[in-house]
Amino acid sequence: MAATPASRDRVVDAARALCILVVTLWHWTLSVTHRTADGSLVMPNPIHAVPGGWLATWVLQIMPVFFLVGGYANLVGWQRAQARGTTAGQFVRGRLRRLLWPTAVWALVWLAGELIAAALPGPHRWMWEWFPGYLTPLWFLGVYGLLIAAVPITASLNARYGARVLVALVLLITLGSVAHRGAGLAWVVWVTAALVWLFCHQLGYAWRTWELGWRPLAQRLAVVGAGLAGLVALTVGAGYPLSMVSTAGAKSNIFPTNATIAALAVFQLGLLALATPAAERLLRRPSAWKPVVALNVVALTIFLWHMTAYLVVLWAYEGLGGTLLAEPTVGWWAQRWLWLLAPSAVLAVLAVLFARVELAARRPRRPRRGAGR
């Protein structure tokens, strides 16, 4: 902790830790996970049953912040790599190794379990058949991996054209939205989704380049206002769903991703910029900074394995005679403590077992003997 450089933006690290916490706790405690008639597991959320609950999703739909933080961190890494003379290929391989090694271990463990289960007597259903929600969060890793591969290009565009890149992306997202909603071109929605996440990542570059957290208050408020205005225009004016997460019986803004998520990213970036001076002072205290450091050390491990911990508790709960409730009743809300504490205990064990993979993936590879001779 004491070795943390004074120049490090602690708010970025805190934002990453917050993302991990929100995603994990949302899946554990705010998912109405239950069995369908065929025995499959589904996990809708109770936002539709909470009056005004959609408004909370404008803050708690944290996926844009993942990409904001990723853009910031990738730009810092790219700038340092350039200063050291690291090639673009070496940079991309190093960043992808951090992402792919822990993911590969997770996949191999689950694949081994599936193969063993398939070899046992009796019928077998693959996980994606009976619990597709388990795999849903992993879309982030695929999209983020592609963005890492593009960093040498996107960072260069940011350095050369700055805000004009963001303007171009906004125009393309707008064009894609009009083409989809107005002309009915179904395939355009997936192009627009890719552009939205690229925009969020590019906003992370802007966060770093413009030092938004230390801009005058009026400028930081302007970012919040721009994002809020975009959200209101798209949801109230253009008819996009108010909720930023999928809700029962309503269309989703996130699958496939649409323009509201781009506006949400601007809004959330503004909130982060507004909070930066006060948050930076708070994070100078060891009591606040140590948990942030601890979470970031195992962030990917938690992201990968938190649903495994949840599933272990689900199996144990049903094995002991418990019934998974299908509606957010009073009894369901009364159980939230169990779905916070029990998966936390299981995840702690999994983190001890698998965090070493994440730590090993971060270590720079030693050059082979004779290399460069």
Steps between C-alpha positions, in 0.01 A plus 500: 500500500778742594667430165205643307638778276371848581409543133265198497133586453348315791148585389546282191604205718207567732262511202627159383453354848151649516413339166603158626300545820185622327501223236563229758247621757238571234521144367492350848240714675292672231433206272175310546666171413253212470420182312281493192264215414777304326740540792712774344624793708409855408596818686286805420538806721221662709533854356154479341348427843665798673327835435755731339758222509609584147660819629747300712622328184627835368768467767517126567521382137873506540618341174580837334733579791687174435581630152577853622750358747633262235557786258678705763721210611579387146607850400728524803648160413545594135674827586739318733563232239589763242737667745678166554519424130257208522347405166127505437495120471679454831263742670188326369632152585585610853158654561316204349704256709366668815148446374524161333706291742253520791209461257658190346545340842138575587383348170716189539372433852139529388558298184658221704199502730261487206685210338500304825127564543434397139689172553290402802190282455173679433395802290727801476422860411782743423517812710397734218182294469389517864664818633594739217504790747818355645686576179336834421745721694788358297402697189696783662826307469461443127416864424772629730758269343421643154536853636840411647613371161397833346676722758803586280258633238240664724761659727677645197170640372438656840845660502456640150134598485383518864134591542435463128517121541223516760290726277543259207394206717192689623403573141547135400298378800223746412504388137486135606211567738301677229575224249379235746193672639404696191595275210467168684851377418540227763871433445588865569417456869809284552727749326352773719561290811869462411527875440341575839761296689778651291360843592501411871862381477597815308333709772746337740778648286337841535478453877875446508605751233289792621540425874126542534496445876700819551317725256303801630170408663298655218667273243444189709135595548473552125607138441236379746240722335586381150467136601176561690353696210588214266337245728181702533483566126547134413271349765222760529527648152607209279325223692797290611439308828549700821685215670866452411478128587274235349162481670213253477273563203700794359759554231860530610746786453796274569428189284558613232667818618349822369560875511364542854807320635723755326306781670521310829878479464523880462272548802699258717832649390366838610406356840849352538656835406277681749598260778874500423632774735313370805560134410872561449529651849311205649714246316817648648390340826635145542164381635334591170788419264592152628164339407525655153849354449390160632201484265699608197761230560236231444247696290495262204496195726191635675333583169563153360416293806222694677229316307662166585481592868136594450421172327665296778275672754194447279572126482558481876182698571286271284679192632398599852136527395480870417277628220611783274233770495383619158370843609653782709263445793558613857649157570737541207623836629543351847744243359740754347745470791544129424579568133759754603683308772495142369639570149758734657636213708522268198658770285767561764606136466499518119705821510765331714518215247502700176632849574855375445415452131402865470815610682720281278337641186600851603869422534696614194637212298873455518678534166631174363872444518671619191207716397612814322850369430 
